[in-house]
Amino acid sequence: MHRSSISIFLTAVFLAMTGCGAPPPPEEEIVNPRDVYDEALDGHEQIAEAMAQAKAEQKRVLITWGGDWCLHCRNLDQLISEDDAIQGILDEYYVKVKIDVGRREKHMALAKEYGADLDEVSIPHMSILNTEGTVIAEIVQDNYVDEDADVLEQHHPEIIAGKLKMWTPHLSN
């Protein structure tokens, strides 16, 4: 077996084992629905507005790619909303944008433009941009999720806060 075939196989196995790497469930099977991503918004416009604000305020842009059908996406949004340490970092150093990818049929090309190949990685997926619009970091789900924990307690706020803090404008380029 070629090295690329093994890599593709292992990626497929990983995505199948994580909640949001798998195909989305039917609407009626969504547990704890929570409106996080505005399906009516245009991702290009959202990013353009966030970039203008970030330049004016000398902040980074944090794009979170996801969908309301995704339990990890909704849980991450709730964690970010409720964790004081994460919220403090975001308020001081970031302009936040949530881009709806629907059921992996929306904004996929846009995500690729910003280095997030959502055909290959799970959601939620976070991209950090500098004031020039260059992707300087990505925060991927497998770096902060404990798959052995209860699904509602899988996200580690201290890891997310640490990654966000690492890329604040005063500490990095």
N, C-alpha and C positions, 0 to 999 in steps of 0.2 A: 504494500500500500504506500502510495506517495505521501510525503509529509503534509502536503496541502489537503489531501483527502482525510487524513487523520485529524488535522486542525478543523476542517469543516464538520466532521463527525462529532468531535468533542464540543464544538460550539453548539451544534444542534442538540446534543444531550443536555448541555448546561441550560440552554434556553427552554427546553422542554421541562426541566426540573424547577425553574424559577417561575413564579406566578405570572409575570407580564412578558415573558419571552414567548409564551404560548399564544396561540390565536385567542382573540377576545371571546368571552362567553356571550351567549345570546342575552339581549337586554333583560329578559325576565329572570336571569340567573345572577344578576349583579347584587352582591350583598352590601348593605350600608351605602346606598347611593349618596353621593355628595357632589354637588356641582363645584368643580374646581377649575375646569378649562372651559372657556367661553367658545362654543362651537361656531358662533357667528363672526368672530374676529378674524381678520386677515393677518397671518403671521408676519408677512413682509412689513406691513404697517406697524404692527406691534414692536418689531425689532427697531425700525427706523425711529419711532417715538422714544423708545428706551435709549437708543444711542444718543439722540439729541439731548435728552435729560442727563445721561451719564457724562457727556462732554461738559455740559454746563455746570454740573456739580462735582466733576472730577471723581467719578465713581466707576466701578465695573458694572457690567451687565450680566445678570444671572438668568439664563434661559433654562426653564424646566420644560422638557418635552414629555408629553403624556396624554392620557385620556381618562375620562370619567369612568369608563368601564374597568379600569385597572385598579385593583385593590391596593397595590403598593404605591401607586400614584396618589390615591386619596389619603392613604396613611402618611406618606411623606409630607403632603401638604398640611395635614393636621398637625404633625409634629413640628414643622417649621412655624406654623401659626401659634403654637402653644409654648414652644421652648424659648424662654427668655434670653438665653445665651445666643442662640441662632438668630433670633429676632433682632437683638442688639447689633450683631455683626452686619446683618442685612440692611438694617435701617441706616447705619453709619456709612457703609462702604459699597452698597450695591443698589442697582435699579433692577427690580424683579420683573420677569416676563414669563407667563405660562402659555406655551403654545400647544394647542389641541392638535393631536395627530389622528383624531378620530379612532377608527378601528384599523389603524395603520394604512389609511388611504388618503390622509390629508397631510400637507406640509412635509412629506417625506423628502422631496428634492431640496426643500429649504433646509431641512435638518442636515442633509449631506453637505450643503454649502458651508455649514458651520461645524463640520467635522463629526457630526453625529449620524452614523450609518445605522438607522433604526431597524434595518433589515437584519443587521448582524448583532445588535446589542439589545438588552432588555430596557424597558421603560419602568419607572421614570429615569430620565437621563438628563444630566445638567451640564450645560456649557457655560464657561465663563469667558467673557469678552473684555478686552481692554477698550479704551476710549476711541481707538481707531477701528474697532470692529473685528479685530483679530482674535481668534480663539486662543486663549493662553492656558486653559486647563479644562478638563472634563471630570465630572464626578459621576462614576458609574455605580450602578446598584450593587454589584458584587463586592464593592469596597466598604459598604456600610450596612449591609443586611446580614443578619444571622438567620440562616434558613432553618436552624434547629429550634429556634424560639417560636412561641405562639405568634401567629401571623400579625396580630395587632401590636406586638412588641418587638418586631424584628429590626426596626431602624435604630441605629445607635446615634443619638444626638451629639455625643462628644466627638465622634469621628466626623460627622458632617460639619460641625462648628469648626473643628481643627482644619479641615480642608478649605472651608470658606475663608478662615482667618489667614491661612497660608498665602492666599492670592489677593489680599487687600492691597489697595494701591500704594500705601506707604511701606509695605514690606516686600513688594515685588515689582517687576517692570510692567 
